[in-house]
Amino acid sequence: KIRALGFSEKFIRTWEYYFDYCAAGFKSRTLGDYQIVFSRPSNVAAFRNQHESFPSA
């Protein structure tokens, strides 16, 4: 499907390498995933419940 969209072989190989690298890193626990939210001090309504998810932009 990706080739049908016109992406080059180099592009596809680059992303396959990236995904394999990430998969190996997560499996060996050498990579982590963090979500950081920056907000202005007056935006306290968004942080009432720290476990509540935020809507997508």
C-alpha distance matrix in Angstrom:
0.0 3.8 5.5 5.1 6.6 9.2 9.8 12.2 12.6 15.5 13.7 11.1 14.3 16.3 14.3 14.2 17.9 18.6 17.2 19.0 22.1 22.1 21.7 24.6 26.6 26.5 27.3 30.2 31.3 31.5 29.1 29.7 28.3 30.7 30.7 33.4 34.6 37.0 39.2 42.5 45.6 46.3 43.0 44.4 43.1 39.6 41.0 43.2 41.2 39.3 37.2 36.0 32.5 32.0 30.0 26.9 27.6
3.8 0.0 3.8 5.4 5.2 7.0 6.4 9.0 9.7 12.1 10.0 7.8 11.4 13.0 11.2 11.7 15.2 15.7 14.9 17.1 19.7 19.9 20.1 22.9 24.6 24.8 26.0 28.7 29.6 29.4 27.0 27.7 26.4 28.7 28.7 31.3 32.6 34.7 37.2 40.4 43.6 44.4 41.3 42.9 41.9 38.3 39.7 42.1 40.2 38.2 36.3 35.3 31.7 31.0 29.1 25.8 26.2
5.5 3.8 0.0 3.8 5.3 5.3 5.5 7.2 7.9 11.1 10.0 8.2 11.4 13.6 12.9 13.2 16.4 17.6 17.3 19.0 21.6 22.3 22.6 25.0 26.9 27.5 28.5 30.9 32.2 31.8 29.6 30.6 29.5 31.9 32.0 34.5 35.8 37.8 40.3 43.5 46.7 47.6 44.6 46.3 45.4 41.8 43.2 45.7 43.9 41.8 40.0 39.0 35.4 34.6 32.7 29.3 29.4
5.1 5.4 3.8 0.0 3.8 5.3 7.6 10.0 11.5 14.6 13.2 11.8 15.2 17.1 16.0 16.5 19.9 20.8 20.2 22.1 24.8 25.2 25.4 28.1 29.9 30.2 31.2 33.9 34.9 34.7 32.3 33.0 31.6 33.8 33.6 36.0 37.0 39.0 41.2 44.2 47.6 48.2 45.1 46.9 45.7 42.2 43.9 46.3 44.5 42.7 40.8 39.5 35.8 34.9 32.7 29.3 29.4
6.6 5.2 5.3 3.8 0.0 3.8 5.9 9.3 11.7 14.0 11.8 11.2 15.0 16.1 14.8 16.1 19.4 19.6 19.3 21.8 24.1 24.2 24.8 27.6 29.0 29.2 30.7 33.3 34.0 33.6 30.9 31.4 29.7 31.5 31.1 33.3 34.1 35.9 38.0 40.9 44.3 44.9 41.9 43.8 42.7 39.3 41.1 43.6 42.1 40.2 38.6 37.2 33.5 32.3 29.9 26.5 26.3
9.2 7.0 5.3 5.3 3.8 0.0 3.8 6.5 9.4 11.7 10.2 10.4 13.8 15.0 14.6 16.1 18.9 19.5 19.9 22.1 24.1 24.7 25.7 28.1 29.5 30.2 31.7 34.0 34.8 34.0 31.5 32.3 30.9 32.8 32.5 34.5 35.5 37.0 39.3 42.2 45.7 46.4 43.5 45.7 44.8 41.4 43.1 45.8 44.4 42.3 40.9 39.7 35.9 34.6 32.4 28.8 28.3
9.8 6.4 5.5 7.6 5.9 3.8 0.0 3.8 6.7 8.3 6.4 6.9 10.4 11.2 11.0 12.8 15.4 15.9 16.6 18.8 20.6 21.3 22.5 24.8 26.1 27.0 28.6 30.7 31.5 30.6 28.1 29.1 27.9 29.9 29.9 31.9 33.1 34.7 37.2 40.2 43.6 44.6 41.8 43.8 43.2 39.7 41.1 44.0 42.5 40.2 38.9 37.9 34.2 33.0 31.2 27.6 27.1
12.2 9.0 7.2 10.0 9.3 6.5 3.8 0.0 3.8 5.4 5.2 6.4 8.7 10.0 11.0 12.5 14.4 15.6 16.9 18.5 20.1 21.5 22.8 24.5 25.9 27.4 28.7 30.5 31.6 30.4 28.3 29.7 29.0 31.1 31.5 33.4 35.0 36.5 39.2 42.1 45.5 46.8 44.1 46.1 45.8 42.2 43.4 46.4 44.9 42.4 41.2 40.4 36.8 35.6 34.1 30.5 30.0
12.6 9.7 7.9 11.5 11.7 9.4 6.7 3.8 0.0 3.8 5.4 5.1 6.1 8.5 10.0 10.4 12.1 14.1 15.3 16.3 18.0 19.9 20.9 22.3 24.1 25.7 26.7 28.3 29.8 28.7 26.9 28.8 28.4 30.9 31.7 33.9 35.8 37.5 40.5 43.5 46.8 48.3 45.5 47.3 47.0 43.4 44.3 47.2 45.5 42.8 41.4 41.0 37.5 36.7 35.4 31.9 31.8
15.5 12.1 11.1 14.6 14.0 11.7 8.3 5.4 3.8 0.0 3.8 5.5 5.2 6.0 8.7 9.9 10.5 12.2 14.3 15.3 16.3 18.3 19.9 21.0 22.4 24.3 25.6 26.9 28.2 26.6 24.9 26.9 26.7 29.1 30.0 31.9 34.0 35.5 38.5 41.5 44.8 46.5 43.9 45.8 45.8 42.1 42.9 46.0 44.3 41.5 40.4 40.2 36.7 35.8 34.8 31.2 31.0
13.7 10.0 10.0 13.2 11.8 10.2 6.4 5.2 5.4 3.8 0.0 3.8 5.6 5.2 6.4 8.7 10.0 10.7 12.5 14.3 15.4 16.7 18.4 20.1 21.2 22.7 24.4 25.9 26.8 25.4 23.3 24.8 24.2 26.3 27.0 28.9 30.7 32.3 35.2 38.3 41.5 43.1 40.5 42.3 42.2 38.5 39.5 42.5 41.0 38.3 37.2 36.7 33.2 32.2 31.1 27.5 27.2
11.1 7.8 8.2 11.8 11.2 10.4 6.9 6.4 5.1 5.5 3.8 0.0 3.8 5.5 5.3 6.1 8.6 9.9 10.6 12.2 14.1 15.4 16.4 18.3 19.9 21.2 22.4 24.3 25.5 24.5 22.5 24.1 23.6 26.1 26.9 29.3 31.2 33.2 36.2 39.4 42.5 44.0 41.2 42.8 42.5 38.7 39.6 42.4 40.5 37.9 36.4 36.0 32.6 31.9 30.8 27.4 27.6
14.3 11.4 11.4 15.2 15.0 13.8 10.4 8.7 6.1 5.2 5.6 3.8 0.0 3.8 5.5 5.0 6.1 8.5 9.9 10.4 12.0 14.2 15.2 16.3 18.1 19.9 20.9 22.3 23.9 22.7 21.2 23.3 23.3 26.1 27.4 29.8 32.1 34.1 37.3 40.6 43.6 45.3 42.6 44.1 44.0 40.2 40.7 43.6 41.6 38.8 37.3 37.3 34.0 33.6 32.9 29.6 29.9
16.3 13.0 13.6 17.1 16.1 15.0 11.2 10.0 8.5 6.0 5.2 5.5 3.8 0.0 3.8 5.5 5.2 6.2 8.8 10.0 10.5 12.4 14.3 15.5 16.5 18.4 20.0 21.2 22.3 20.7 18.9 20.9 20.9 23.4 24.7 26.7 29.1 30.9 34.1 37.3 40.3 42.2 39.6 41.2 41.3 37.6 38.1 41.1 39.3 36.3 35.2 35.3 32.0 31.4 30.8 27.5 27.6
14.3 11.2 12.9 16.0 14.8 14.6 11.0 11.0 10.0 8.7 6.4 5.3 5.5 3.8 0.0 3.8 5.3 4.9 6.1 8.5 9.6 10.5 12.1 14.1 15.1 16.4 18.1 19.8 20.7 19.6 17.3 18.9 18.4 21.0 22.1 24.5 26.7 28.8 31.9 35.3 38.2 40.0 37.2 38.6 38.5 34.7 35.3 38.1 36.2 33.4 32.0 32.0 28.7 28.2 27.6 24.3 24.7
14.2 11.7 13.2 16.5 16.1 16.1 12.8 12.5 10.4 9.9 8.7 6.1 5.0 5.5 3.8 0.0 3.8 5.4 5.2 6.1 8.5 9.9 10.5 12.2 14.1 15.4 16.4 18.2 19.7 19.0 17.3 19.1 19.2 22.2 23.7 26.4 28.9 31.3 34.5 37.9 40.7 42.5 39.6 40.7 40.6 36.8 37.1 39.8 37.5 34.6 33.0 33.2 30.0 30.0 29.5 26.5 27.3
17.9 15.2 16.4 19.9 19.4 18.9 15.4 14.4 12.1 10.5 10.0 8.6 6.1 5.2 5.3 3.8 0.0 3.8 5.5 5.1 6.0 8.6 9.8 10.5 12.1 14.2 15.2 16.4 17.9 16.7 15.4 17.8 18.5 21.5 23.4 25.9 28.7 30.9 34.3 37.7 40.4 42.5 39.8 40.9 41.1 37.3 37.3 40.1 38.0 34.8 33.4 34.0 30.9 30.9 30.9 27.9 28.6
18.6 15.7 17.6 20.8 19.6 19.5 15.9 15.6 14.1 12.2 10.7 9.9 8.5 6.2 4.9 5.4 3.8 0.0 3.8 5.5 5.1 6.2 8.6 10.0 10.5 12.3 14.2 15.4 16.2 14.8 12.8 14.8 15.1 18.0 19.7 22.2 24.9 27.1 30.5 33.9 36.6 38.7 36.0 37.1 37.4 33.6 33.6 36.5 34.5 31.3 30.1 30.6 27.6 27.5 27.5 24.6 25.3
17.2 14.9 17.3 20.2 19.3 19.9 16.6 16.9 15.3 14.3 12.5 10.6 9.9 8.8 6.1 5.2 5.5 3.8 0.0 3.8 5.4 5.1 6.1 8.6 9.8 10.5 12.1 14.2 15.0 14.6 12.5 14.1 14.1 17.3 19.1 22.0 24.7 27.3 30.6 34.2 36.7 38.6 35.7 36.5 36.5 32.7 32.6 35.3 32.9 29.9 28.3 28.7 25.8 26.0 26.0 23.3 24.5
19.0 17.1 19.0 22.1 21.8 22.1 18.8 18.5 16.3 15.3 14.3 12.2 10.4 10.0 8.5 6.1 5.1 5.5 3.8 0.0 3.8 5.4 5.0 6.1 8.5 10.0 10.5 12.2 13.9 13.6 12.5 14.8 15.7 19.2 21.5 24.4 27.4 30.1 33.5 37.1 39.4 41.5 38.7 39.3 39.3 35.6 35.2 37.8 35.3 32.1 30.4 31.2 28.4 29.0 29.3 26.8 28.1
22.1 19.7 21.6 24.8 24.1 24.1 20.6 20.1 18.0 16.3 15.4 14.1 12.0 10.5 9.6 8.5 6.0 5.1 5.4 3.8 0.0 3.8 5.5 5.3 6.1 8.7 10.0 10.7 12.0 10.8 9.8 12.6 14.0 17.4 20.0 22.6 25.8 28.3 31.8 35.3 37.6 39.9 37.3 38.0 38.4 34.6 34.1 36.8 34.4 31.1 29.7 30.8 28.2 28.7 29.3 26.9 28.0
22.1 19.9 22.3 25.2 24.2 24.7 21.3 21.5 19.9 18.3 16.7 15.4 14.2 12.4 10.5 9.9 8.6 6.2 5.1 5.4 3.8 0.0 3.8 5.4 5.0 6.1 8.5 9.9 10.2 9.5 7.5 9.5 10.5 14.0 16.5 19.3 22.5 25.2 28.7 32.3 34.4 36.7 34.0 34.5 34.8 31.0 30.5 33.1 30.7 27.4 25.9 27.0 24.4 25.0 25.8 23.6 25.0
21.7 20.1 22.6 25.4 24.8 25.7 22.5 22.8 20.9 19.9 18.4 16.4 15.2 14.3 12.1 10.5 9.8 8.6 6.1 5.0 5.5 3.8 0.0 3.8 5.4 5.3 6.1 8.6 9.7 10.3 9.1 10.9 12.0 15.7 18.3 21.5 24.6 27.6 31.0 34.6 36.7 38.8 35.9 36.1 36.1 32.4 31.7 34.0 31.3 28.1 26.2 27.4 25.0 26.0 26.8 24.8 26.6
24.6 22.9 25.0 28.1 27.6 28.1 24.8 24.5 22.3 21.0 20.1 18.3 16.3 15.5 14.1 12.2 10.5 10.0 8.6 6.1 5.3 5.4 3.8 0.0 3.8 5.5 5.1 6.1 8.3 8.5 8.7 11.5 13.6 17.3 20.3 23.3 26.7 29.5 33.0 36.6 38.5 40.8 38.1 38.2 38.6 34.9 33.9 36.2 33.5 30.2 28.4 30.0 27.8 29.0 30.0 28.1 29.8
26.6 24.6 26.9 29.9 29.0 29.5 26.1 25.9 24.1 22.4 21.2 19.9 18.1 16.5 15.1 14.1 12.1 10.5 9.8 8.5 6.1 5.0 5.4 3.8 0.0 3.8 5.5 5.3 5.9 5.1 5.0 8.1 10.8 14.3 17.5 20.3 23.8 26.5 30.1 33.6 35.3 37.8 35.3 35.4 36.0 32.4 31.2 33.7 31.1 27.6 26.2 27.9 26.0 27.0 28.4 26.6 28.2
26.5 24.8 27.5 30.2 29.2 30.2 27.0 27.4 25.7 24.3 22.7 21.2 19.9 18.4 16.4 15.4 14.2 12.3 10.5 10.0 8.7 6.1 5.3 5.5 3.8 0.0 3.8 5.5 4.8 6.2 5.2 6.6 8.8 12.5 15.7 18.8 22.2 25.3 28.6 32.2 33.8 36.2 33.4 33.3 33.6 30.0 28.8 31.0 28.2 24.8 23.1 24.9 23.0 24.5 25.9 24.5 26.5
27.3 26.0 28.5 31.2 30.7 31.7 28.6 28.7 26.7 25.6 24.4 22.4 20.9 20.0 18.1 16.4 15.2 14.2 12.1 10.5 10.0 8.5 6.1 5.1 5.5 3.8 0.0 3.8 5.4 7.8 8.4 10.0 12.4 16.0 19.2 22.4 25.7 28.9 32.2 35.8 37.3 39.6 36.8 36.4 36.7 33.1 31.8 33.7 30.7 27.5 25.5 27.3 25.7 27.4 28.8 27.5 29.8
30.2 28.7 30.9 33.9 33.3 34.0 30.7 30.5 28.3 26.9 25.9 24.3 22.3 21.2 19.8 18.2 16.4 15.4 14.2 12.2 10.7 9.9 8.6 6.1 5.3 5.5 3.8 0.0 3.8 5.5 7.7 10.2 13.4 16.7 20.2 23.0 26.6 29.5 32.9 36.4 37.7 40.3 37.8 37.4 38.0 34.5 32.9 35.0 32.1 28.7 27.0 29.2 27.8 29.4 31.1 29.9 31.9
31.3 29.6 32.2 34.9 34.0 34.8 31.5 31.6 29.8 28.2 26.8 25.5 23.9 22.3 20.7 19.7 17.9 16.2 15.0 13.9 12.0 10.2 9.7 8.3 5.9 4.8 5.4 3.8 0.0 3.8 5.5 7.0 10.4 13.5 17.1 19.7 23.3 26.2 29.6 33.0 34.2 36.8 34.4 33.9 34.6 31.2 29.5 31.5 28.7 25.2 23.8 26.1 24.9 26.6 28.6 27.6 29.6
31.5 29.4 31.8 34.7 33.6 34.0 30.6 30.4 28.7 26.6 25.4 24.5 22.7 20.7 19.6 19.0 16.7 14.8 14.6 13.6 10.8 9.5 10.3 8.5 5.1 6.2 7.8 5.5 3.8 0.0 3.8 6.8 10.5 13.2 16.9 19.1 22.9 25.4 29.0 32.3 33.6 36.4 34.2 34.0 35.0 31.6 30.0 32.3 29.9 26.2 25.3 27.5 26.1 27.3 29.3 28.0 29.5
29.1 27.0 29.6 32.3 30.9 31.5 28.1 28.3 26.9 24.9 23.3 22.5 21.2 18.9 17.3 17.3 15.4 12.8 12.5 12.5 9.8 7.5 9.1 8.7 5.0 5.2 8.4 7.7 5.5 3.8 0.0 3.8 7.0 10.0 13.6 15.9 19.6 22.2 25.8 29.2 30.8 33.4 31.1 31.1 32.0 28.5 27.1 29.6 27.3 23.6 22.7 24.7 22.9 23.9 25.7 24.3 25.8
29.7 27.7 30.6 33.0 31.4 32.3 29.1 29.7 28.8 26.9 24.8 24.1 23.3 20.9 18.9 19.1 17.8 14.8 14.1 14.8 12.6 9.5 10.9 11.5 8.1 6.6 10.0 10.2 7.0 6.8 3.8 0.0 3.7 6.6 10.2 12.8 16.5 19.3 22.8 26.2 27.6 30.2 27.8 27.6 28.4 24.9 23.4 25.9 23.5 19.9 19.0 21.0 19.4 20.5 22.6 21.5 23.2
28.3 26.4 29.5 31.6 29.7 30.9 27.9 29.0 28.4 26.7 24.2 23.6 23.3 20.9 18.4 19.2 18.5 15.1 14.1 15.7 14.0 10.5 12.0 13.6 10.8 8.8 12.4 13.4 10.4 10.5 7.0 3.7 0.0 3.8 6.9 10.0 13.4 16.5 19.8 23.4 25.0 27.4 24.7 24.7 25.3 21.7 20.5 23.1 20.8 17.2 16.3 17.9 16.0 16.9 18.9 17.7 19.5
30.7 28.7 31.9 33.8 31.5 32.8 29.9 31.1 30.9 29.1 26.3 26.1 26.1 23.4 21.0 22.2 21.5 18.0 17.3 19.2 17.4 14.0 15.7 17.3 14.3 12.5 16.0 16.7 13.5 13.2 10.0 6.6 3.8 0.0 3.8 6.4 9.9 12.9 16.3 19.8 21.3 23.7 21.2 21.2 22.0 18.5 17.2 20.0 18.0 14.4 14.2 15.8 14.1 14.7 17.1 16.3 17.8
30.7 28.7 32.0 33.6 31.1 32.5 29.9 31.5 31.7 30.0 27.0 26.9 27.4 24.7 22.1 23.7 23.4 19.7 19.1 21.5 20.0 16.5 18.3 20.3 17.5 15.7 19.2 20.2 17.1 16.9 13.6 10.2 6.9 3.8 0.0 3.8 6.6 10.0 13.1 16.8 18.5 20.6 17.8 18.0 18.7 15.1 14.2 17.2 15.6 12.2 12.3 13.3 11.3 11.3 13.7 13.1 14.5
33.4 31.3 34.5 36.0 33.3 34.5 31.9 33.4 33.9 31.9 28.9 29.3 29.8 26.7 24.5 26.4 25.9 22.2 22.0 24.4 22.6 19.3 21.5 23.3 20.3 18.8 22.4 23.0 19.7 19.1 15.9 12.8 10.0 6.4 3.8 0.0 3.8 6.6 9.9 13.5 15.2 17.6 15.2 15.7 17.0 13.6 12.7 16.1 15.3 12.0 13.2 14.1 12.6 11.8 14.4 14.0 14.6
34.6 32.6 35.8 37.0 34.1 35.5 33.1 35.0 35.8 34.0 30.7 31.2 32.1 29.1 26.7 28.9 28.7 24.9 24.7 27.4 25.8 22.5 24.6 26.7 23.8 22.2 25.7 26.6 23.3 22.9 19.6 16.5 13.4 9.9 6.6 3.8 0.0 3.8 6.5 10.2 12.2 14.2 11.6 12.5 13.6 10.4 10.0 13.7 13.5 10.8 12.7 12.8 11.3 9.8 12.3 12.4 12.6
37.0 34.7 37.8 39.0 35.9 37.0 34.7 36.5 37.5 35.5 32.3 33.2 34.1 30.9 28.8 31.3 30.9 27.1 27.3 30.1 28.3 25.2 27.6 29.5 26.5 25.3 28.9 29.5 26.2 25.4 22.2 19.3 16.5 12.9 10.0 6.6 3.8 0.0 3.8 7.1 9.5 11.8 10.0 11.6 13.5 10.9 10.9 14.7 15.4 13.2 15.6 15.6 14.4 12.3 14.5 14.5 13.8
39.2 37.2 40.3 41.2 38.0 39.3 37.2 39.2 40.5 38.5 35.2 36.2 37.3 34.1 31.9 34.5 34.3 30.5 30.6 33.5 31.8 28.7 31.0 33.0 30.1 28.6 32.2 32.9 29.6 29.0 25.8 22.8 19.8 16.3 13.1 9.9 6.5 3.8 0.0 3.8 6.4 8.2 6.4 8.6 10.7 8.8 9.4 13.0 14.6 13.2 16.1 15.5 14.8 12.4 14.4 15.0 14.1
42.5 40.4 43.5 44.2 40.9 42.2 40.2 42.1 43.5 41.5 38.3 39.4 40.6 37.3 35.3 37.9 37.7 33.9 34.2 37.1 35.3 32.3 34.6 36.6 33.6 32.2 35.8 36.4 33.0 32.3 29.2 26.2 23.4 19.8 16.8 13.5 10.2 7.1 3.8 0.0 3.8 5.5 5.5 8.3 10.9 10.3 11.0 14.1 16.5 15.7 18.9 18.2 17.9 15.4 17.2 18.0 16.7
45.6 43.6 46.7 47.6 44.3 45.7 43.6 45.5 46.8 44.8 41.5 42.5 43.6 40.3 38.2 40.7 40.4 36.6 36.7 39.4 37.6 34.4 36.7 38.5 35.3 33.8 37.3 37.7 34.2 33.6 30.8 27.6 25.0 21.3 18.5 15.2 12.2 9.5 6.4 3.8 0.0 3.8 5.5 6.7 10.2 10.6 10.4 12.9 15.7 15.2 18.7 18.5 18.9 17.0 19.2 20.6 19.7
46.3 44.4 47.6 48.2 44.9 46.4 44.6 46.8 48.3 46.5 43.1 44.0 45.3 42.2 40.0 42.5 42.5 38.7 38.6 41.5 39.9 36.7 38.8 40.8 37.8 36.2 39.6 40.3 36.8 36.4 33.4 30.2 27.4 23.7 20.6 17.6 14.2 11.8 8.2 5.5 3.8 0.0 3.8 5.7 8.3 9.7 10.5 12.4 15.7 16.0 19.4 18.5 19.1 16.9 18.7 20.4 19.4
43.0 41.3 44.6 45.1 41.9 43.5 41.8 44.1 45.5 43.9 40.5 41.2 42.6 39.6 37.2 39.6 39.8 36.0 35.7 38.7 37.3 34.0 35.9 38.1 35.3 33.4 36.8 37.8 34.4 34.2 31.1 27.8 24.7 21.2 17.8 15.2 11.6 10.0 6.4 5.5 5.5 3.8 0.0 3.8 5.6 6.1 7.6 9.9 12.9 13.2 16.3 15.1 15.4 13.1 14.9 16.7 16.1
44.4 42.9 46.3 46.9 43.8 45.7 43.8 46.1 47.3 45.8 42.3 42.8 44.1 41.2 38.6 40.7 40.9 37.1 36.5 39.3 38.0 34.5 36.1 38.2 35.4 33.3 36.4 37.4 33.9 34.0 31.1 27.6 24.7 21.2 18.0 15.7 12.5 11.6 8.6 8.3 6.7 5.7 3.8 0.0 3.8 5.4 5.3 6.7 10.1 10.9 14.3 13.4 14.6 13.2 15.6 18.1 18.1
43.1 41.9 45.4 45.7 42.7 44.8 43.2 45.8 47.0 45.8 42.2 42.5 44.0 41.3 38.5 40.6 41.1 37.4 36.5 39.3 38.4 34.8 36.1 38.6 36.0 33.6 36.7 38.0 34.6 35.0 32.0 28.4 25.3 22.0 18.7 17.0 13.6 13.5 10.7 10.9 10.2 8.3 5.6 3.8 0.0 3.8 5.5 5.7 9.0 10.8 13.4 11.7 12.9 11.5 13.5 16.4 16.8
39.6 38.3 41.8 42.2 39.3 41.4 39.7 42.2 43.4 42.1 38.5 38.7 40.2 37.6 34.7 36.8 37.3 33.6 32.7 35.6 34.6 31.0 32.4 34.9 32.4 30.0 33.1 34.5 31.2 31.6 28.5 24.9 21.7 18.5 15.1 13.6 10.4 10.9 8.8 10.3 10.6 9.7 6.1 5.4 3.8 0.0 3.8 5.9 7.8 8.6 11.0 9.1 9.7 8.0 10.4 13.1 13.7
41.0 39.7 43.2 43.9 41.1 43.1 41.1 43.4 44.3 42.9 39.5 39.6 40.7 38.1 35.3 37.1 37.3 33.6 32.6 35.2 34.1 30.5 31.7 33.9 31.2 28.8 31.8 32.9 29.5 30.0 27.1 23.4 20.5 17.2 14.2 12.7 10.0 10.9 9.4 11.0 10.4 10.5 7.6 5.3 5.5 3.8 0.0 3.8 5.5 5.7 9.0 8.4 10.0 9.5 12.7 15.3 16.4
43.2 42.1 45.7 46.3 43.6 45.8 44.0 46.4 47.2 46.0 42.5 42.4 43.6 41.1 38.1 39.8 40.1 36.5 35.3 37.8 36.8 33.1 34.0 36.2 33.7 31.0 33.7 35.0 31.5 32.3 29.6 25.9 23.1 20.0 17.2 16.1 13.7 14.7 13.0 14.1 12.9 12.4 9.9 6.7 5.7 5.9 3.8 0.0 3.8 6.4 9.0 8.4 11.1 11.4 14.4 17.6 19.0
41.2 40.2 43.9 44.5 42.1 44.4 42.5 44.9 45.5 44.3 41.0 40.5 41.6 39.3 36.2 37.5 38.0 34.5 32.9 35.3 34.4 30.7 31.3 33.5 31.1 28.2 30.7 32.1 28.7 29.9 27.3 23.5 20.8 18.0 15.6 15.3 13.5 15.4 14.6 16.5 15.7 15.7 12.9 10.1 9.0 7.8 5.5 3.8 0.0 3.8 5.5 5.5 8.8 10.3 13.6 16.7 18.8
39.3 38.2 41.8 42.7 40.2 42.3 40.2 42.4 42.8 41.5 38.3 37.9 38.8 36.3 33.4 34.6 34.8 31.3 29.9 32.1 31.1 27.4 28.1 30.2 27.6 24.8 27.5 28.7 25.2 26.2 23.6 19.9 17.2 14.4 12.2 12.0 10.8 13.2 13.2 15.7 15.2 16.0 13.2 10.9 10.8 8.6 5.7 6.4 3.8 0.0 3.8 5.6 8.0 9.7 13.4 15.9 18.0
37.2 36.3 40.0 40.8 38.6 40.9 38.9 41.2 41.4 40.4 37.2 36.4 37.3 35.2 32.0 33.0 33.4 30.1 28.3 30.4 29.7 25.9 26.2 28.4 26.2 23.1 25.5 27.0 23.8 25.3 22.7 19.0 16.3 14.2 12.3 13.2 12.7 15.6 16.1 18.9 18.7 19.4 16.3 14.3 13.4 11.0 9.0 9.0 5.5 3.8 0.0 3.8 6.3 9.3 12.8 15.3 18.0
36.0 35.3 39.0 39.5 37.2 39.7 37.9 40.4 41.0 40.2 36.7 36.0 37.3 35.3 32.0 33.2 34.0 30.6 28.7 31.2 30.8 27.0 27.4 30.0 27.9 24.9 27.3 29.2 26.1 27.5 24.7 21.0 17.9 15.8 13.3 14.1 12.8 15.6 15.5 18.2 18.5 18.5 15.1 13.4 11.7 9.1 8.4 8.4 5.5 5.6 3.8 0.0 3.8 6.6 9.7 12.7 15.5
32.5 31.7 35.4 35.8 33.5 35.9 34.2 36.8 37.5 36.7 33.2 32.6 34.0 32.0 28.7 30.0 30.9 27.6 25.8 28.4 28.2 24.4 25.0 27.8 26.0 23.0 25.7 27.8 24.9 26.1 22.9 19.4 16.0 14.1 11.3 12.6 11.3 14.4 14.8 17.9 18.9 19.1 15.4 14.6 12.9 9.7 10.0 11.1 8.8 8.0 6.3 3.8 0.0 3.8 6.6 9.2 12.2
32.0 31.0 34.6 34.9 32.3 34.6 33.0 35.6 36.7 35.8 32.2 31.9 33.6 31.4 28.2 30.0 30.9 27.5 26.0 29.0 28.7 25.0 26.0 29.0 27.0 24.5 27.4 29.4 26.6 27.3 23.9 20.5 16.9 14.7 11.3 11.8 9.8 12.3 12.4 15.4 17.0 16.9 13.1 13.2 11.5 8.0 9.5 11.4 10.3 9.7 9.3 6.6 3.8 0.0 3.8 6.4 8.9
30.0 29.1 32.7 32.7 29.9 32.4 31.2 34.1 35.4 34.8 31.1 30.8 32.9 30.8 27.6 29.5 30.9 27.5 26.0 29.3 29.3 25.8 26.8 30.0 28.4 25.9 28.8 31.1 28.6 29.3 25.7 22.6 18.9 17.1 13.7 14.4 12.3 14.5 14.4 17.2 19.2 18.7 14.9 15.6 13.5 10.4 12.7 14.4 13.6 13.4 12.8 9.7 6.6 3.8 0.0 3.8 6.5
26.9 25.8 29.3 29.3 26.5 28.8 27.6 30.5 31.9 31.2 27.5 27.4 29.6 27.5 24.3 26.5 27.9 24.6 23.3 26.8 26.9 23.6 24.8 28.1 26.6 24.5 27.5 29.9 27.6 28.0 24.3 21.5 17.7 16.3 13.1 14.0 12.4 14.5 15.0 18.0 20.6 20.4 16.7 18.1 16.4 13.1 15.3 17.6 16.7 15.9 15.3 12.7 9.2 6.4 3.8 0.0 3.8
27.6 26.2 29.4 29.4 26.3 28.3 27.1 30.0 31.8 31.0 27.2 27.6 29.9 27.6 24.7 27.3 28.6 25.3 24.5 28.1 28.0 25.0 26.6 29.8 28.2 26.5 29.8 31.9 29.6 29.5 25.8 23.2 19.5 17.8 14.5 14.6 12.6 13.8 14.1 16.7 19.7 19.4 16.1 18.1 16.8 13.7 16.4 19.0 18.8 18.0 18.0 15.5 12.2 8.9 6.5 3.8 0.0
